[in-house]
Amino acid sequence: MTPKEYLSQVKYLDDEINTKIEQIDNLRSKITSVSSPQLGDKIQTSNTQDFTDAINKIIDEEQRLTAKIDELVNLKCKINGEIEAIENPLFRVVLINYYVLGLNLAKISEKYNYQPNYVRKVHGWALQEFGNKYKNLFK
């Protein structure tokens, strides 16, 4: 694993969580989109639908989502702490903004008023510094 792959775990886990949220929202909308009969419609009580199973599945998915969110928070705290141990403050700023906050390099250059090419170079140097500091993670 490279330093970039290691730090990118945050993004992949965040993307996974966002996908899980979309799935849960989709399931909820399908359950709540079932229309009720109109006054003139014929109602049969023997064919009523029981949504208990569907609701239980949504609850199970929400519990898995909560576990993933906990995992993301723990991972962000761990990686943030590792980045904070780097001596160069500009390296820390770029790595935290890119990997923990999810900003792209162009946004970081705008935010801190640096040239985009410079931020790209700083990102590379910061990854090298991170890799050197935590060699034991990348054997």
C-alpha atoms as one frame of an Amber mdcrd trajectory, in Angstrom:
protein
   0.000   0.000   0.000   1.291   3.465  -0.855   0.797   6.585   1.284  -1.763
   7.838  -1.245  -3.724   4.571  -1.096  -3.553   4.586   2.688  -4.875   8.141
   2.964  -7.497   7.544   0.247  -9.232   5.007   2.493 -11.193   7.938   3.920
 -12.595   8.896   0.526 -13.556   5.335  -0.379 -15.289   4.772   2.949 -17.074
   8.122   2.626 -18.244   7.161  -0.880 -19.449   3.801   0.433 -21.453   5.563
   3.153 -23.019   7.954   0.647 -24.028   4.992  -1.526 -25.562   3.240   1.484
 -27.538   6.407   2.328 -28.889   6.514  -1.240 -29.892   2.852  -1.007 -31.759
   3.415   2.246 -33.493   6.513   0.865 -34.481   4.535  -2.226 -35.960   1.735
  -0.101 -37.851   4.224   2.043 -39.306   5.987  -0.978 -40.488   2.692  -2.455
 -42.287   1.766   0.734 -43.909   5.168   1.163 -44.849   5.494  -2.510 -47.514
   2.812  -2.267 -50.738   4.659  -2.966 -53.816   4.268  -0.872 -57.083   3.332
  -2.591 -59.410   6.102  -3.760 -62.959   6.337  -2.427 -64.476   4.687  -5.487
 -61.947   1.870  -5.528 -62.832  -1.601  -4.448 -61.036  -2.533  -1.210 -60.102
  -6.112  -0.429 -58.886  -6.737   3.071 -57.508 -10.175   2.314 -54.827  -8.717
   0.009 -53.348  -6.083   2.342 -49.586  -5.744   2.320 -47.456  -6.171   5.383
 -44.431  -3.860   5.282 -42.910  -5.225   8.480 -40.237  -7.226   6.632 -39.315
  -4.255   4.448 -39.131  -1.926   7.437 -36.967  -4.425   9.330 -34.607  -4.613
   6.347 -34.334  -0.826   6.306 -33.577  -0.833  10.024 -30.851  -3.461   9.441
 -29.349  -1.320   6.667 -29.435   1.750   8.933 -27.560  -0.203  11.619 -24.907
  -1.199   9.073 -24.726   2.448   7.994 -24.202   3.567  11.582 -21.343   1.081
  11.941 -19.751   2.407   8.723 -20.090   5.995   9.959 -18.391   5.026  13.227
 -15.628   3.381  11.204 -15.239   6.557   9.113 -15.054   8.803  12.177 -12.401
   6.562  13.739 -10.411   6.411  10.500 -10.567  10.190  10.033  -9.394  10.757
  13.603  -6.535   8.285  13.172  -5.378   9.716   9.840  -5.844  13.287  11.022
  -3.624  12.546  14.018  -0.980  10.997  11.790  -1.041  14.001   9.467  -0.848
  16.402  12.415   2.474  14.792  13.387   4.096  16.033  10.168   6.303  19.040
  10.865   5.631  21.152   7.760   2.376  23.102   8.303   1.696  23.498   4.575
   2.010  19.739   4.087  -0.477  19.228   6.926  -2.934  21.730   5.437  -2.835
  20.144   1.983  -3.129  16.561   3.257  -5.952  17.312   5.674  -7.923  19.324
   3.128  -7.422  16.714   0.425  -7.800  13.432   2.288  -9.826  14.244   5.409
 -12.057  17.057   4.123 -12.281  15.743   0.555 -11.364  18.936  -1.301  -9.664
  18.611  -4.670  -6.306  20.287  -5.299  -7.885  23.100  -7.345 -10.211  23.993
  -4.445  -7.294  23.912  -2.019  -5.282  26.266  -4.238  -8.257  28.668  -4.384
  -8.936  28.418  -0.659  -5.358  29.265   0.323  -4.522  31.462  -2.665  -1.724
  29.291  -4.053  -1.026  28.454  -7.678  -2.576  25.080  -8.654   0.766  23.703
  -9.878   2.393  24.618  -6.581  -0.333  22.851  -4.595   0.101  19.765  -6.800
   3.843  19.768  -6.035   3.246  20.341  -2.322   0.813  17.407  -2.352   3.532
  15.172  -3.822   6.124  16.361  -1.312   3.642  15.911   1.534   2.917  12.333
   0.441   6.660  11.627   0.390   7.044  13.107   3.862   4.079  11.086   5.126
   5.541   7.915   3.616   8.933   8.576   5.197   7.421   9.303   8.602   5.240
   6.160   8.601   7.463   3.679   6.761   6.139   0.872   8.950   2.668   1.292
   7.385   3.941   0.797   3.845   6.126  -2.323   3.969
